[in-house]
Amino acid sequence: RLCETPRSFTRCTWNLKPPNFKKTKGSFREALAVTPTPFLPQASADLQDKLGDVLMAEGASTTSEAGIELFSQARTAYQAALTVFTKDLFPQTWAKTSGKIGVALFMSGQFSTAREQFTILLQGKELNSNVRVRLLAAQVVNSVALGRSEDVQHSFDALQQTLSKQTPDFSIARSFSARNHS
């Protein structure tokens, strides 16, 4: 079931297979409509972030121009979340959500803008290891897309250095879907 009551919508579970995107997006939008942002800003921001995740997943499964529009909508949702999850108050959440904006830019073929986003984020000292590794990996892929071999090597070296500093139990999982940017 999807987010039936205002108390449960930050703990929703959903199946992101393509037939469920419409229902899932609708559930988050309904929850946003009934969430009084001034009184529950973190809940509203969390819903915006999750809506962005759903839009990103749907965009990644779409091979047409509709996918680019979904990535744009995801960026808008993430930016709305960042009005609450500011760098000063929620540095880890801010970095993670800002990184998602970079990925949305990358997925929509805006490689140069994504590069700028990743570069700014990676300069931050507030990143935890998990977020830093994800951003460095995204920067490697983005540098490949831009054809910037010197940046690929630099980003890969930074990624290797960051990984070498992790404890033996450190793990991270990420899936990438193929997307044609021609």
Secondary structure, DSSP 8 states (H G I E B T S, - for coil): ----STTTGGG-----SGGGHHHHHHHHHHHHHHS-TTT-HHHHHHHHHHHHHHHHHHHHT--SHHHHHHHHHHHHHHHHHHTTS-TTT-HHHHHHHHHHHHHHHHHTT-HHHHHHHHHHHHT-S---HHHHHHHHHHHHHHHHHHT-HHHHHHHHHHHHHHHHTS-TT-------------
